[in-house]
Amino acid sequence: MKYVAHQIIIFGCLLLLLTVGAVSVVFAQTDIATEFSSASESSGSKFAPGEFLPLSIKLVNFGSLQRVDVAMDYSIFDNTNTRVHSERETLAVDTTASFVKRIQLPFVLKPGVYTAVTSLRYPDQKQPAVSKFPFQVEPKIGGVFRSDLLFYALIFVLTLVVIWSLLYLLMRRNSRHQAVFDYSDKPQPETIYYEMLSNIIAQMRLHSGDEALALALNIPDLDIDAKTGRIINIKQDPAKIMALLVARYEKLTGRQLNFSRNQSL
């Protein structure tokens, strides 16, 4: 269980002390010492409508030998200082009394910041003893606060976008390097050579990227489109061009080009 500290020690003459995460009110010359703290299983000081706001309360009667009747008032105000809920109970304190007061928040509360106010009254009291602390009300969806759910959904969507973008870039890169060109416009006996050289360049680009295309562009008597990698014209014996292309690739990368497995070794 998490404990959200909103503590009060009450002794008599009003003195207000504010500390980080806590509100303390000190009174002098009275008979009752009181300590309040909010103990919450919720997320910090955030609650959903209908949930219980738990207050851990300890009363100590240190100035009277008789039982003292203490009236406890619990109120909740919205950000316009309108009371939206209140409860009252009377406790008889002999020496000490410790308990947890669970205040159920109204189901009709709208999202926003509210203030819980706890006041203490007893006979011959000279000054009022009041504690207050803010908390947030937010609806839950499937047991999760709406803001948290939106945050998790945003993270999930961003993760999907990043994964999709990486897959898209990878597929685009592979498709660009493995593009299949149509050489039906070439003379029928030469079509096979254009396709073979095109496949060799595609395999080279698959493993070495545009560096392989730059290598092919420097092969004599071989005209290639620098943007797409499509072979425009073969001016010399295709077998010699293939041998020169593979030899330069293997010299550049230090790897052999395996045509049967369609990958570099």
N, C-alpha and C positions, 0 to 999 in steps of 0.2 A: 504494500500500500504506500502510495506517495503521500507526503505531508506538505501541504502548502501553508506556510506559517503566517497567521494573522493573529498575533498574540496580544493579550491584554492582561495587565496586572493592575487591580483596582485597590486603592488604599483610602481616598477622600478629597482633598483639594485639587481642583482640575489642573493637570499638567499634561500636554499632548506631546508625545515623542514619536517621530516618524523614522523608521529605519528601512533598509532595503528588504523587501519581501515580508515586512511585518509592520503592524500598527500597534503601538503600545499606548495605553492611557493610564496614568498614575494618579491616585488620590491618596491623601494623607488623613490621619486621625479618624478612621472609621473602624468598624468591627469586622468587615468582610474583605478578604483578599480573593480575587478571581482571576483565573487564567483561561483565555479562550484560544483555541487554535482550530484551523480548518484542516481536516484530514480528508483528502480526496483521492479516489481511485481513478478519477477522470484525468484528462490530459491537461496538467497544470491547473489553471483556474478557469477551465472551459467545461461547460455542462450543456447537455441537451434538454429541451423542454420535457418535463415529466421525470427527470432524474432527481436524485436526492443530493442535497448539499449538506455534507456532514460537518458538524461543529463539535470539536472535542472541548469540553468545559470542565473546569475544576474550581470548586468553591471551597474556601477555607475560612472558618469562623475562628478568628484568633483574639477577639477582644471581648467576647461575651461568654459567660458560662451557661447561658440558656440557649435553647433552640431559637434560630432566627428564620423567619419566613421571608424568602427572597422571591420577588416577582421578576420573571424573565420575559422580555418582549423581543420577538424576532420579526423583522420586517425586510422586505425587498422592494427597492425603488428602481425605476427605469431611468434613462438618461435625461428625462424631463422632470425628475424628482417626484414622479407620481408613484404612490404606493400601489404595488401590484399584488402583494401577498403579505399577510401578517399572521403571527401565532403568539399565544401567550400561555405561560404556565407558571405555577407557584411551587417552589421547592422549600422544604424544611431542612435547614443545615444545622446539625449539632456541632460537629468539628470539621469534617471535610465531606465533600460530595463531588464525585467525578463521574461523568457520563458523556456520551456522544449524542448530540441532538441532530437528528436527520430531518431536514426540511425539504419536502417534496416541491419542486418547482412546478408552477402551473403549466399544463400542456399547451396553453394558448400563448405562451410567451413568444414574442417575436425575436429574431436574431438581433443581437446588440450587446452593449455593455450595461450591466446592472450593478447595484450596490446592495450588499447585505449589511443590515444594521442590527446590532444586538445591544439591548439596554438592560440595566440591572437596577431594581428598586427594592428597598427594604426600609423598615421603620427607622425614624430619626435620621434618615439620610440627608446630608446637607447639600451635596452636589450630585447631579445626574452622572451616571457611569454609562458611557456609550462607546461602542466599538463599531467600526465600519470598514469594509474592504470591497473592492470591485471584483467582479468576475464576468466572464463572457458566456453568452448563451448562443448556441449554434445547433441547428438540426443535424441529425445523423442519418446516413443512408447505408443500410445494411450493417449497422453497428459501427460505422466509421464517420467521423465528423465530415461535413460536406467540404470544407476547405481542404482537409487532408485528402479526401477522395479525389478532388479536382487536381491536387498537386500530384498524386500518384498517377492519375490518368494522363496528365501532361507529360510526366517523365516517360510513361509507357509509349505515348504517341511520338515523342521526340526520339526514343530509342528505335521505334519502327521506321521512322523517317531516315535516321542515320543508316540503319541496316539496308533499307531499300535503296538509298542513294549509293552505298558502296556496291551493292549487287548490280545496280544499273550501270555504274561506271565500269565495273569489271566486265559485264556482258557487252557493253558498248566497245570496250577496248578489244575484247576477243573477236567480236563480230567484224571490227574494222580490220583486224589483222588476218582474219580468215575469210575475207570477202571472196565470193565466187563470181568471177567475171564471165560475161558472154562473149565468146570469140567466134560466133557464127558468121561474122562479117569477114573473117579471114578465109583465105583459100582452104578448101577442104583438106588437102594433104598436110597443111601446116598447122591446122587447128590443134592437133595433139601436142605439138611442141609448145605452143602458147599456153595451153592448159598445164603442162608439166612444169614449165618455168614459173607460172603463176602460183602453183601449189608449193614449189620450193621456196619462193619468196614469202608466201603466207606462213609457212612453218618457221622460217627464219624470224619473221616479225613477231610471231607468237611468243618466241623465247627471248628475243633481243630487242623487240620494239622497233622504233623508228630508226635505230642505229643500223638495223639490218636493211631497211629500205634505202638508207643513204649509201650503204655498201653496194646494193644492186644498181643504184643510179650511176655509179662510177665504173660499171662494167662496159667496156667498149662494144660498140655495135648493138647495144641493147637499149631501146628507147622505152622509158617508163614514165607514166604520169606521176609526178612528185607528190600530188595530193592523195590520190586513191591507191597508187601502187599497181594500177592496171598496165599491162604490157601493151605498148603502142605498135612497136615494130621490132622484128628480129632481122638484123642485117647480115648476120654471119651464120655459120654452121651451128644449129641449136645445141648439138652435143658438146662442142667446144665451149659455148657460153655456159652451159650447165656445169661442166667440169670446173671452169674458172670461178663461177659463182660459189659453188660448194667449197672449193679450195680456199678462197678468200674468207668465207664465213668461218671455216674450221680454224684458219690461222688467227682470225680476229677473236674468236671465243674460246679456242682451245678445246672445242667439243666437236664430235662427229654428228652429222645430220642423218638420222635414221628414217628412211622413207617408209619402211614397212610398218613401224610402230607409230609414226606420225608425231615423233617427239625427238628432242635432242638428248644425246647421252653425254 
